[in-house]
Amino acid sequence: MDEQQQLNTEQLAQENIAKALANQAFFNHIRGKLFGGGLSQAQVDGINIIVRECVAQSMTLQQTAYVLATVLHETDRTMQPISEYGRGAKHDYGHWRTNSNGVRYCYKNSDRDTVYTENECPHLFFGRGYVQLTWHSNYQKASEKLGIDLLANPDLAKQADTAAKILCVGMKEGWFTTRKLSRYVNDSVCDYVGARKVVNGEDKDTLIARYARVFETALNAV
């Protein structure tokens, strides 16, 4: 395939993804396969927002399918940004500790080598969004990348448009585990099982891969 043919193929894929927005054939396919025969307006709206951001980030059809599959799993099929169950209370990022001077603090990152105090920042950075963005350091990175002050107001990560940007840019650039989606899903390979490592190791990797194949079929049918 020459360069022009490659560009034409990529353009067609992007057009198909864009057409999925509010497309009845697309939603008819996933309604029965993934949503038990019913879709609420909130689910439809969430899918449209995510697909729109995938198009904005120039993701391929298969990458878009995997992004949607990830959200299906991470949000328990609501397709809406959510807070982590339990608000991370069992994790170091989800509760305050108290030092010998009575000052409350929390770790900034998973290395636990730096902290912030409650006086410096009164928020806990448990998982929020379409994918669970956690730790002060990751909210700081997202803030710098997107130009949104998530440290001052971490609940902004639950606003649909912001959550979609965190989801798509994060998976594209490897924010969550350092692994980029393009490592597993690209023009040469489509490893939906391996792609789980972009967000969360191997947890439910085969299940999410099955979801991705359904979304891919639906996108191709548009």
C-alpha positions as a Markdown table, in Angstrom:
| # | Residue | x | y | z |
|---|---|---|---|---|
| 1 | Met | 0.0 | 0.0 | 0.0 |
| 2 | Asp | 1.5 | 3.3 | -1.0 |
| 3 | Glu | 1.4 | 6.5 | 1.0 |
| 4 | Gln | -1.7 | 7.9 | -0.7 |
| 5 | Gln | -3.6 | 4.7 | -0.3 |
| 6 | Gln | -2.7 | 4.6 | 3.3 |
| 7 | Leu | -3.9 | 8.2 | 3.8 |
| 8 | Asn | -7.2 | 7.3 | 2.0 |
| 9 | Thr | -7.7 | 4.3 | 4.2 |
| 10 | Glu | -7.1 | 6.3 | 7.3 |
| 11 | Gln | -9.4 | 9.0 | 6.2 |
| 12 | Leu | -12.2 | 6.5 | 5.4 |
| 13 | Ala | -11.7 | 5.0 | 8.9 |
| 14 | Gln | -12.0 | 8.4 | 10.5 |
| 15 | Glu | -15.2 | 9.1 | 8.5 |
| 16 | Asn | -16.7 | 5.8 | 9.6 |
| 17 | Ile | -15.9 | 6.7 | 13.3 |
| 18 | Ala | -17.4 | 10.1 | 12.9 |
| 19 | Lys | -20.6 | 8.6 | 11.4 |
| 20 | Ala | -21.1 | 6.5 | 14.4 |
| 21 | Leu | -22.3 | 9.6 | 16.2 |
| 22 | Ala | -26.0 | 9.2 | 16.6 |
| 23 | Asn | -26.0 | 6.5 | 13.9 |
| 24 | Gln | -28.9 | 4.0 | 14.3 |
| 25 | Ala | -27.1 | 1.0 | 12.8 |
| 26 | Phe | -24.2 | 1.4 | 15.2 |
| 27 | Phe | -26.4 | 1.7 | 18.3 |
| 28 | Asn | -28.7 | -1.1 | 17.1 |
| 29 | His | -25.7 | -3.4 | 17.0 |
| 30 | Ile | -24.2 | -2.6 | 20.4 |
| 31 | Arg | -27.6 | -2.4 | 22.1 |
| 32 | Gly | -28.2 | -6.1 | 21.9 |
| 33 | Lys | -24.6 | -7.3 | 22.1 |
| 34 | Leu | -23.4 | -5.2 | 25.0 |
| 35 | Phe | -26.3 | -3.4 | 26.7 |
| 36 | Gly | -29.0 | -6.1 | 27.2 |
| 37 | Gly | -31.2 | -4.7 | 24.5 |
| 38 | Gly | -31.6 | -1.2 | 26.0 |
| 39 | Leu | -29.7 | 2.1 | 25.9 |
| 40 | Ser | -30.5 | 5.2 | 28.0 |
| 41 | Gln | -30.0 | 8.7 | 26.6 |
| 42 | Ala | -27.1 | 9.1 | 29.1 |
| 43 | Gln | -25.3 | 6.1 | 27.7 |
| 44 | Val | -25.8 | 7.3 | 24.1 |
| 45 | Asp | -24.6 | 10.8 | 25.0 |
| 46 | Gly | -21.5 | 9.3 | 26.7 |
| 47 | Ile | -20.6 | 7.2 | 23.7 |
| 48 | Asn | -21.0 | 10.2 | 21.4 |
| 49 | Ile | -18.7 | 12.3 | 23.5 |
| 50 | Ile | -16.1 | 9.6 | 23.6 |
| 51 | Val | -16.2 | 8.9 | 19.9 |
| 52 | Arg | -16.0 | 12.6 | 19.2 |
| 53 | Glu | -12.8 | 12.8 | 21.2 |
| 54 | Cys | -11.4 | 9.8 | 19.6 |
| 55 | Val | -11.9 | 11.5 | 16.2 |
| 56 | Ala | -10.3 | 14.7 | 17.6 |
| 57 | Gln | -7.2 | 12.7 | 18.6 |
| 58 | Ser | -7.0 | 11.0 | 15.2 |
| 59 | Met | -7.5 | 7.5 | 16.6 |
| 60 | Thr | -8.1 | 4.6 | 14.2 |
| 61 | Leu | -11.3 | 2.7 | 14.1 |
| 62 | Gln | -9.8 | -0.2 | 16.1 |
| 63 | Gln | -8.3 | 2.1 | 18.7 |
| 64 | Thr | -11.7 | 3.8 | 19.1 |
| 65 | Ala | -13.3 | 0.4 | 19.5 |
| 66 | Tyr | -10.8 | -0.4 | 22.3 |
| 67 | Val | -11.3 | 2.9 | 24.0 |
| 68 | Leu | -15.1 | 2.3 | 24.1 |
| 69 | Ala | -14.6 | -1.2 | 25.4 |
| 70 | Thr | -12.4 | 0.2 | 28.2 |
| 71 | Val | -15.1 | 2.7 | 29.2 |
| 72 | Leu | -17.8 | 0.0 | 29.1 |
| 73 | His | -15.9 | -2.0 | 31.7 |
| 74 | Glu | -14.5 | 0.9 | 33.8 |
| 75 | Thr | -17.9 | 2.6 | 34.2 |
| 76 | Asp | -20.0 | -0.6 | 34.7 |
| 77 | Arg | -21.7 | 0.1 | 31.4 |
| 78 | Thr | -23.0 | 3.5 | 32.4 |
| 79 | Met | -20.7 | 5.2 | 29.8 |
| 80 | Gln | -20.6 | 8.1 | 32.2 |
| 81 | Pro | -17.7 | 9.4 | 34.3 |
| 82 | Ile | -17.8 | 8.0 | 37.8 |
| 83 | Ser | -15.9 | 8.1 | 41.1 |
| 84 | Glu | -13.9 | 5.1 | 42.2 |
| 85 | Tyr | -16.0 | 2.8 | 44.4 |
| 86 | Gly | -15.2 | 3.5 | 48.0 |
| 87 | Arg | -13.4 | 6.7 | 46.9 |
| 88 | Gly | -10.1 | 4.9 | 47.2 |
| 89 | Ala | -10.3 | 4.6 | 50.9 |
| 90 | Lys | -8.3 | 1.4 | 51.0 |
| 91 | His | -5.5 | 2.9 | 48.9 |
| 92 | Asp | -2.7 | 5.3 | 49.9 |
| 93 | Tyr | -4.1 | 8.0 | 47.6 |
| 94 | Gly | -7.5 | 7.8 | 49.1 |
| 95 | His | -7.0 | 8.6 | 52.8 |
| 96 | Trp | -5.1 | 11.0 | 55.0 |
| 97 | Arg | -2.3 | 10.1 | 57.4 |
| 98 | Thr | -1.2 | 12.1 | 60.4 |
| 99 | Asn | 2.4 | 12.8 | 61.3 |
| 100 | Ser | 3.9 | 13.3 | 64.7 |
| 101 | Asn | 3.0 | 17.0 | 64.6 |
| 102 | Gly | -0.6 | 16.3 | 64.0 |
| 103 | Val | -0.4 | 17.4 | 60.4 |
| 104 | Arg | -2.5 | 15.4 | 57.9 |
| 105 | Tyr | -0.8 | 14.4 | 54.7 |
| 106 | Cys | -1.1 | 12.1 | 51.7 |
| 107 | Tyr | 1.3 | 10.6 | 49.2 |
| 108 | Lys | 1.6 | 12.2 | 45.8 |
| 109 | Asn | 2.5 | 9.2 | 43.8 |
| 110 | Ser | 2.8 | 5.4 | 43.9 |
| 111 | Asp | 6.5 | 5.6 | 44.8 |
| 112 | Arg | 5.5 | 7.2 | 48.1 |
| 113 | Asp | 8.6 | 9.4 | 48.0 |
| 114 | Thr | 6.8 | 12.8 | 48.2 |
| 115 | Val | 3.7 | 14.0 | 50.1 |
| 116 | Tyr | 1.4 | 17.0 | 50.2 |
| 117 | Thr | -0.4 | 18.3 | 53.3 |
| 118 | Glu | -4.1 | 18.9 | 53.7 |
| 119 | Asn | -3.2 | 22.6 | 54.3 |
| 120 | Glu | -1.4 | 22.7 | 50.9 |
| 121 | Cys | -4.2 | 20.9 | 49.1 |
| 122 | Pro | -7.5 | 19.8 | 50.7 |
| 123 | His | -8.3 | 17.1 | 48.2 |
| 124 | Leu | -7.8 | 13.4 | 47.9 |
| 125 | Phe | -7.0 | 12.1 | 44.4 |
| 126 | Phe | -8.9 | 8.9 | 44.2 |
| 127 | Gly | -10.1 | 7.6 | 40.8 |
| 128 | Arg | -12.4 | 9.7 | 38.8 |
| 129 | Gly | -13.6 | 9.8 | 35.1 |
| 130 | Tyr | -14.1 | 7.3 | 32.3 |
| 131 | Val | -10.9 | 5.7 | 33.5 |
| 132 | Gln | -9.8 | 5.9 | 37.1 |
| 133 | Leu | -7.2 | 8.8 | 37.2 |
| 134 | Thr | -5.5 | 8.4 | 40.6 |
| 135 | Trp | -2.7 | 10.1 | 42.6 |
| 136 | His | -1.9 | 13.7 | 43.0 |
| 137 | Ser | 1.0 | 13.5 | 40.5 |
| 138 | Asn | -1.2 | 12.1 | 37.8 |
| 139 | Tyr | -3.8 | 14.8 | 38.3 |
| 140 | Gln | -1.0 | 17.3 | 38.1 |
| 141 | Lys | 0.2 | 15.8 | 34.8 |
| 142 | Ala | -3.3 | 15.9 | 33.3 |
| 143 | Ser | -3.7 | 19.5 | 34.5 |
| 144 | Glu | -0.5 | 20.5 | 32.7 |
| 145 | Lys | -1.3 | 18.6 | 29.6 |
| 146 | Leu | -4.8 | 19.8 | 29.2 |
| 147 | Gly | -4.6 | 23.3 | 30.7 |
| 148 | Ile | -7.2 | 22.5 | 33.3 |
| 149 | Asp | -6.6 | 22.9 | 37.1 |
| 150 | Leu | -7.5 | 19.5 | 38.4 |
| 151 | Leu | -5.5 | 20.0 | 41.5 |
| 152 | Ala | -7.8 | 22.8 | 42.7 |
| 153 | Asn | -10.9 | 21.0 | 41.6 |
| 154 | Pro | -10.3 | 17.2 | 41.0 |
| 155 | Asp | -14.0 | 16.7 | 40.3 |
| 156 | Leu | -13.5 | 18.4 | 37.0 |
| 157 | Ala | -12.2 | 15.0 | 35.9 |
| 158 | Lys | -15.8 | 13.8 | 36.1 |
| 159 | Gln | -17.1 | 16.3 | 33.6 |
| 160 | Ala | -17.7 | 14.4 | 30.4 |
| 161 | Asp | -15.7 | 16.5 | 28.0 |
| 162 | Thr | -12.7 | 16.6 | 30.4 |
| 163 | Ala | -13.0 | 13.0 | 31.2 |
| 164 | Ala | -13.0 | 12.1 | 27.5 |
| 165 | Lys | -9.8 | 14.1 | 27.0 |
| 166 | Ile | -8.1 | 12.4 | 29.9 |
| 167 | Leu | -9.2 | 9.0 | 28.6 |
| 168 | Cys | -8.1 | 9.5 | 25.0 |
| 169 | Val | -5.0 | 11.5 | 25.4 |
| 170 | Gly | -4.0 | 9.4 | 28.4 |
| 171 | Met | -4.3 | 6.1 | 26.5 |
| 172 | Lys | -2.7 | 7.7 | 23.4 |
| 173 | Glu | 0.3 | 9.0 | 25.3 |
| 174 | Gly | 0.7 | 6.3 | 27.9 |
| 175 | Trp | -0.2 | 8.3 | 31.1 |
| 176 | Phe | -1.6 | 5.4 | 33.1 |
| 177 | Thr | 1.0 | 2.7 | 32.9 |
| 178 | Thr | 3.6 | 4.3 | 30.5 |
| 179 | Arg | 2.3 | 2.0 | 27.7 |
| 180 | Lys | 0.7 | 3.6 | 24.7 |
| 181 | Leu | -2.4 | 2.2 | 23.0 |
| 182 | Ser | -0.5 | 2.3 | 19.6 |
| 183 | Arg | 1.9 | -0.3 | 21.0 |
| 184 | Tyr | -0.9 | -2.9 | 20.8 |
| 185 | Val | -3.3 | -1.5 | 18.2 |
| 186 | Asn | -1.8 | -0.1 | 15.1 |
| 187 | Asp | -1.6 | -0.6 | 11.3 |
| 188 | Ser | 0.2 | -3.9 | 11.7 |
| 189 | Val | -1.3 | -5.5 | 14.8 |
| 190 | Cys | -4.5 | -5.5 | 16.7 |
| 191 | Asp | -3.8 | -7.0 | 20.1 |
| 192 | Tyr | -7.0 | -6.2 | 22.1 |
| 193 | Val | -6.0 | -8.5 | 24.9 |
| 194 | Gly | -2.5 | -7.0 | 25.4 |
| 195 | Ala | -4.0 | -3.5 | 25.1 |
| 196 | Arg | -5.3 | -3.8 | 28.7 |
| 197 | Lys | -1.8 | -3.1 | 29.9 |
| 198 | Val | -2.3 | 0.5 | 28.8 |
| 199 | Val | -4.7 | 1.0 | 31.7 |
| 200 | Asn | -4.6 | -1.8 | 34.2 |
| 201 | Gly | -2.2 | -4.7 | 33.7 |
| 202 | Glu | -4.1 | -7.9 | 32.7 |
| 203 | Asp | -7.3 | -7.3 | 34.7 |
| 204 | Lys | -10.3 | -8.6 | 32.7 |
| 205 | Asp | -8.2 | -8.4 | 29.5 |
| 206 | Thr | -10.0 | -11.1 | 27.6 |
| 207 | Leu | -13.4 | -9.8 | 28.5 |
| 208 | Ile | -12.6 | -6.2 | 27.4 |
| 209 | Ala | -11.1 | -7.6 | 24.2 |
| 210 | Arg | -14.5 | -9.2 | 23.4 |
| 211 | Tyr | -16.2 | -5.9 | 24.0 |
| 212 | Ala | -13.7 | -4.2 | 21.6 |
| 213 | Arg | -14.5 | -6.7 | 18.9 |
| 214 | Val | -18.2 | -5.9 | 19.2 |
| 215 | Phe | -17.5 | -2.2 | 19.0 |
| 216 | Glu | -15.2 | -2.7 | 16.0 |
| 217 | Thr | -17.9 | -4.6 | 14.1 |
| 218 | Ala | -20.4 | -1.9 | 14.9 |
| 219 | Leu | -18.1 | 0.9 | 13.7 |
| 220 | Asn | -17.3 | -1.0 | 10.5 |
| 221 | Ala | -21.1 | -1.4 | 9.9 |
| 222 | Val | -21.7 | 2.3 | 9.8 |
